[in-house]
């Protein structure tokens, strides 16, 4: 009787794990927080999508292409570069598919409040995070410096290989500036670790076309001072983009269909995190065709029913 009971429990456990799907995230940071929120919303709909942290989103996009992971959280540049096989990707990843726009991400150049750095030109000669060309951060960092026609010849490079490492090195004051995300939990850690706190500085819109204007899905967003975000000490022009949910082509249409419908149905719950508060379910597929990555057929079916396409 005991053996039969144990066998039944084993079978149930196996069935549960077999039915669960996976979603790639980075280790820590806003990307990971987003993956956790997706997991919570899906659980409300009876869907199991388990977050699996990775060094960078470039890594798990390649895994999704191979069918080794099911979903992922990515920024527009990482997903498009991987799909096309350019910049961060050594070869095309033709099996990744767009699923949904998630919340608006507002990325801001962040420095110590008492650092004496008041604009991008003030980064000259400072310790700057550096990433290699196979990492999307490489293009972010270089675009920031290009605002004032700076290159790594004009700064002191500090190697960064992951989101977690970027956060850690700025926390430990090994870099003089970094890229923060408005509303992300790690911004509170930065605020506490720097004497006098931290502050955000603007990417001038006049420099947008020669910098982030060359990256797909990015646009300038001005963030006004807000008591919830004490580090935004004056109006700041940030790097805006929608974080994306994507899937491998191998994920069944019915699964992606249900995931999209769950996000739409439980949108108010997804917005409960400070980081995901800007999610707009009416824009889940807005401008998706302009991104350059095909929309998953299961998602298309859901959007047709929701009349969002």
Buried (B, 14 or more C-beta within 10 A) or exposed (E): EEEEEEEEEEEEEEEEEEEEBBBBBBBBBBBBBBBBBBBBBBEEBEBEBBBBBBBBBBBBBBBBBEEBBBBBBBBBBBBBBBBBEEBBBEEBBBBBBBBBBBBBBBBBBBBBBEBEBEBBEBBBEBBBBBBEEBBBBBBBBBBBBBBBEBEEEBBEBBEBBBBBBBBBBBBEEBBBBBBBBBBBBBBEBBBEBBEEBBBBBBBBEEBBEEBBEEBBBBBBBEBEBEEEBBBBBEEBBBBBBBBBBBBBBBBEBEBBBBBBBBBBBBBEBBBEBBBBEBBBBEBBBBEBEEBBBBBBEBBBBBBEEBEBB
